[in-house]
């Protein structure tokens, strides 16, 4: 099964502005949620620019990888 069908990416921004103009001290939350159970599988608190980069990489992998392969890769991150 594709990871995109099994997991959902949720990004919670702690500010209203875009990452490029955000305060460097702002912290955003990146979550991977299991669609079936609704439970958070992976969670990161990151600086705004790091969170944007991570979310982009996760989106690519969600669409490209199988669910078990995706979880194995990102659990180590």
C-alpha positions, 0 to 999 in steps of 0.5 A: 500500500502506498504511504500516502494512503496510510499516513497523513501529513499535518503541519501546525504553524505557530505563526501566520506568515510564510516561512520565508518571512517568519521569525527565526525563533518560531517553532512549527510542528510536523506530524505523521498520522495513521489514517486508520487509527488517527494516532500520531506515528511521528512528530517533530518540533522544528524551526520554521525553515527546517519544518518547511524542508522536512515537510517537502521531503516527507510529501515526496516520500509519501507519494513515492514509497510503500507504507512500511518502507516510509515508516522505516526510513522516517522513524530513523530520522 
